[in-house]
């Protein structure tokens, strides 16, 4: 068996290593309607407002090659910033933990309103007018007269509802899509009907493959709650507390004559080299 030597990170790479800067994700979903037009419009407005064409004209009229390269590099950096900003304005990345439905979104928005009320009560910077209008839309009566204890209790109830929709929200999601599909069919809107049918088909395929991968995937065990150790007299002692379980496992693995103690009988462990290590 080999020796394992634990070397600290500071002794290998120093106390101030070079920090790896992660690149920002740039993702734009072109399948959503109107995203391409909105992205193009936003980018063109930014380019005109900050006069990027003027920078190109200055680079064309520059006297030296180095000056032109510097102006073009500055213009390129501006354009990249404008493109990233336009992409950010045209995308919404949602967690998807709670399947969207009319029943679920009501409790999600109420929880957001109560969290904002707690921020307002704590003296944080909150627009009182916008908060009042949001509470009226959600049928929250006299929001500014509620105490902090009442707001926290209502927020807890909303979070419990959100947990319910997180577990059973797919049933409400299916009802919501069927309801929207029926409305589109009554109106005769074929574009919306095809879009909703595509959403239903995609979600059904994802659910099928998710269930298949879960059933055929590797089973992961949970944490160890208790261990049983022989007491040397033919009996068994069971440990079920955290400290007792950890101590029993370490003694069984690293104790004398146990699993990882057999290498102590190797010749390398009896000479001077062991002491030097």
C-alpha positions as CSV (number, residue, x, y, z in Angstrom):
1,X,0.0,0.0,0.0
2,X,1.1,3.6,-0.6
3,X,1.3,6.5,1.8
4,X,-1.2,9.4,1.4
5,X,0.4,12.7,2.2
6,X,-1.9,15.6,2.9
7,X,-0.5,18.9,1.5
8,X,-2.3,22.2,2.2
9,X,-3.3,24.3,-0.7
10,X,-1.5,27.4,0.5
11,X,1.9,25.5,0.5
12,X,1.4,24.5,-3.1
13,X,-0.2,27.5,-4.9
14,X,0.4,30.3,-2.3
15,X,-2.0,32.3,-0.2
16,X,-3.3,34.4,-3.0
17,X,-3.9,32.1,-6.1
18,X,-5.2,33.4,-9.4
19,X,-9.0,33.5,-9.3
20,X,-10.7,31.8,-12.2
21,X,-13.4,34.2,-13.5
22,X,-16.4,32.4,-14.8
23,X,-17.9,33.7,-18.1
24,X,-21.4,35.0,-18.1
25,X,-24.0,32.8,-19.8
26,X,-25.5,34.3,-23.0
27,X,-28.6,32.5,-24.0
28,X,-31.5,33.7,-26.1
29,X,-34.6,31.6,-26.8
30,X,-35.6,32.3,-30.4
31,X,-38.6,30.0,-30.2
32,X,-40.6,32.5,-28.2
33,X,-42.7,34.9,-30.3
34,X,-41.4,38.4,-30.7
35,X,-38.0,37.7,-29.1
36,X,-36.0,38.3,-32.3
37,X,-37.8,41.6,-33.1
38,X,-37.5,42.8,-29.6
39,X,-33.7,41.9,-29.5
40,X,-33.0,43.7,-32.8
41,X,-35.0,46.8,-31.8
42,X,-33.2,47.1,-28.4
43,X,-29.8,46.6,-29.9
44,X,-30.4,49.2,-32.7
45,X,-31.5,51.7,-30.1
46,X,-28.4,51.2,-28.0
47,X,-26.1,51.5,-31.0
48,X,-27.7,54.7,-32.1
49,X,-27.8,56.2,-28.6
50,X,-24.1,55.6,-28.0
51,X,-23.0,56.6,-31.5
52,X,-21.1,53.4,-32.5
53,X,-21.1,54.4,-36.1
54,X,-19.3,57.6,-35.1
55,X,-16.6,55.5,-33.5
56,X,-16.2,53.6,-36.8
57,X,-16.0,56.9,-38.7
58,X,-13.2,58.1,-36.4
59,X,-11.3,54.9,-36.9
60,X,-11.6,55.2,-40.6
61,X,-10.2,58.8,-40.5
62,X,-7.4,57.9,-38.0
63,X,-3.9,58.9,-39.0
64,X,-2.1,55.9,-37.7
65,X,-2.8,52.2,-37.8
66,X,-2.4,51.9,-34.0
67,X,-5.0,54.6,-33.3
68,X,-7.4,52.9,-35.7
69,X,-7.0,49.6,-34.0
70,X,-7.5,51.1,-30.6
71,X,-10.7,52.8,-31.7
72,X,-12.1,49.7,-33.3
73,X,-11.3,47.6,-30.2
74,X,-13.2,50.2,-28.1
75,X,-16.1,50.0,-30.4
76,X,-16.1,46.2,-30.4
77,X,-16.2,46.2,-26.6
78,X,-19.1,48.6,-26.6
79,X,-21.0,46.4,-29.1
80,X,-20.5,43.3,-27.0
81,X,-21.8,45.1,-23.9
82,X,-24.9,46.3,-25.9
83,X,-25.5,42.8,-27.2
84,X,-25.3,41.2,-23.7
85,X,-27.7,43.9,-22.4
86,X,-30.2,43.4,-25.2
87,X,-30.1,39.6,-24.6
88,X,-30.7,40.2,-20.9
89,X,-33.8,42.4,-21.7
90,X,-35.2,39.7,-24.0
91,X,-35.0,36.6,-21.9
92,X,-36.5,35.3,-18.7
93,X,-34.9,32.2,-17.1
94,X,-37.3,30.6,-14.5
95,X,-36.4,27.8,-12.1
96,X,-39.5,25.7,-13.0
97,X,-39.7,24.2,-9.5
98,X,-43.4,25.0,-9.5
99,X,-45.4,24.1,-12.7
100,X,-47.2,27.2,-13.9
101,X,-51.0,27.3,-13.4
102,X,-53.6,29.9,-12.4
103,X,-54.0,28.3,-9.0
104,X,-50.2,28.2,-8.3
105,X,-49.3,31.7,-9.5
106,X,-51.8,33.3,-7.1
107,X,-49.9,32.0,-4.1
108,X,-46.5,32.7,-5.6
109,X,-47.4,36.3,-6.1
110,X,-48.9,36.6,-2.6
111,X,-45.7,35.2,-1.1
112,X,-43.7,37.8,-3.1
113,X,-46.0,40.6,-1.8
114,X,-45.7,39.5,1.8
115,X,-41.9,39.3,1.5
116,X,-41.9,42.9,0.1
117,X,-44.1,44.0,3.0
118,X,-41.6,42.5,5.4
119,X,-38.8,44.5,3.7
120,X,-41.0,47.6,3.9
121,X,-41.6,47.0,7.7
122,X,-37.8,46.6,8.1
123,X,-37.2,50.1,6.7
124,X,-35.7,48.9,3.4
125,X,-36.2,51.0,0.2
126,X,-39.6,49.9,-1.2
127,X,-42.0,51.8,-3.5
128,X,-45.1,52.2,-1.3
129,X,-47.4,53.0,-4.2
130,X,-46.4,50.0,-6.3
131,X,-46.6,47.7,-3.2
132,X,-50.2,49.0,-2.4
133,X,-51.4,48.4,-6.0
134,X,-49.9,44.9,-6.0
135,X,-51.7,44.1,-2.7
136,X,-55.0,45.4,-4.1
137,X,-54.7,43.2,-7.2
138,X,-54.0,40.2,-4.9
139,X,-57.0,41.0,-2.6
140,X,-54.8,41.8,0.4
141,X,-56.8,44.2,2.5
142,X,-55.1,47.0,4.5
143,X,-51.5,45.7,3.9
144,X,-49.8,48.5,5.7
145,X,-51.8,48.1,8.9
146,X,-50.7,44.5,9.3
147,X,-48.1,43.7,12.0
148,X,-44.9,41.9,11.3
149,X,-46.2,38.8,13.1
150,X,-49.3,38.7,11.0
151,X,-47.3,39.1,7.8
152,X,-44.9,36.3,8.8
153,X,-47.8,34.0,9.5
154,X,-49.5,34.7,6.2
155,X,-46.1,34.3,4.4
156,X,-45.7,30.9,6.1
157,X,-49.2,29.8,4.9
158,X,-48.3,30.9,1.3
159,X,-45.1,28.9,1.4
160,X,-47.0,25.9,2.5
161,X,-49.3,26.3,-0.5
162,X,-46.3,26.7,-2.7
163,X,-44.9,23.4,-1.4
164,X,-48.2,21.7,-2.2
165,X,-48.1,23.0,-5.8
166,X,-44.4,22.0,-6.0
167,X,-45.4,18.4,-5.3
168,X,-48.8,18.2,-7.0
169,X,-48.6,21.1,-9.5
170,X,-48.4,19.0,-12.6
171,X,-52.0,18.1,-12.3
172,X,-53.0,21.8,-12.2
173,X,-50.6,22.5,-15.0
174,X,-52.4,19.9,-17.2
175,X,-55.8,21.4,-16.4
176,X,-54.4,24.9,-17.2
177,X,-53.1,23.8,-20.6
178,X,-56.3,22.0,-21.5
179,X,-58.3,25.1,-20.5
180,X,-56.2,27.4,-22.7
181,X,-56.3,24.9,-25.6
182,X,-60.1,24.9,-25.4
183,X,-60.2,28.7,-25.5
184,X,-57.9,28.8,-28.5
185,X,-60.1,26.2,-30.3
186,X,-63.2,28.2,-29.6
187,X,-61.6,31.4,-31.0
188,X,-60.3,29.5,-34.1
189,X,-56.7,30.7,-33.4
190,X,-54.7,28.0,-35.1
191,X,-51.3,29.6,-34.3
192,X,-52.0,29.6,-30.6
193,X,-53.5,26.1,-30.8
194,X,-50.4,24.7,-32.5
195,X,-48.2,26.4,-29.9
196,X,-50.1,24.9,-26.9
197,X,-50.1,21.5,-28.5
198,X,-46.4,21.7,-28.9
199,X,-46.0,22.6,-25.3
200,X,-48.2,19.7,-24.2
201,X,-46.2,17.3,-26.4
202,X,-42.8,18.6,-25.1
203,X,-43.8,18.3,-21.5
204,X,-45.2,14.8,-22.0
205,X,-42.0,13.7,-23.6
206,X,-39.8,15.2,-20.9
207,X,-41.9,13.5,-18.2
208,X,-41.6,10.2,-20.0
209,X,-37.8,10.3,-20.3
210,X,-37.4,11.7,-16.7
211,X,-39.4,8.8,-15.3
212,X,-37.5,6.3,-17.4
213,X,-34.1,7.6,-16.4
214,X,-35.1,7.6,-12.8
215,X,-36.3,4.0,-12.8
216,X,-33.3,2.8,-14.8
217,X,-30.7,5.0,-13.1
218,X,-28.4,4.2,-10.3
219,X,-30.0,4.0,-6.9
220,X,-28.4,6.3,-4.4
221,X,-28.4,5.3,-0.7
222,X,-29.2,7.6,2.2
223,X,-27.0,8.5,5.2
224,X,-26.1,6.0,7.8
225,X,-28.5,6.2,10.8
226,X,-27.2,3.4,13.0
227,X,-24.4,0.8,13.1
228,X,-24.1,-2.6,14.9
229,X,-20.7,-3.6,16.3
230,X,-19.7,-7.0,17.9
231,X,-18.9,-6.7,21.6
232,X,-16.5,-9.7,21.6
233,X,-18.7,-11.9,23.7
234,X,-21.0,-13.0,20.9
235,X,-23.4,-10.1,21.2
236,X,-24.1,-7.0,19.1
237,X,-24.1,-3.4,20.3
238,X,-26.1,-0.8,18.2
239,X,-25.2,2.9,18.0
240,X,-27.7,5.4,16.8
241,X,-26.4,8.8,17.7
242,X,-24.1,10.9,15.5
243,X,-21.0,10.9,17.6
244,X,-21.3,7.2,18.5
245,X,-21.9,6.1,14.9
246,X,-18.8,8.1,13.7
247,X,-16.6,6.7,16.5
248,X,-17.7,3.2,15.8
249,X,-17.0,3.5,12.1
250,X,-13.6,5.0,12.6
251,X,-12.6,2.3,15.1
252,X,-13.8,-0.5,12.8
253,X,-11.8,1.0,9.8
254,X,-8.7,2.4,11.4
255,X,-8.4,0.4,14.7
256,X,-5.6,-2.0,15.4
257,X,-6.0,-5.2,13.5
258,X,-8.9,-3.7,11.4
259,X,-9.4,-2.9,7.8
260,X,-6.8,-0.2,7.2
261,X,-4.3,-1.4,9.7
262,X,-2.9,-4.3,7.7
263,X,-0.3,-2.1,6.0
264,X,1.4,-1.6,9.3
265,X,3.0,-5.0,8.9
266,X,4.7,-4.0,5.6
267,X,8.6,-3.8,5.7
268,X,8.5,-0.1,4.8
269,X,6.6,0.7,8.0
270,X,9.3,-0.8,10.2
271,X,12.4,1.2,8.9
272,X,13.7,4.7,9.3
273,X,11.8,5.9,6.2
274,X,8.5,5.7,8.1
275,X,9.9,7.9,10.8
276,X,11.1,10.5,8.3
277,X,7.7,10.6,6.7
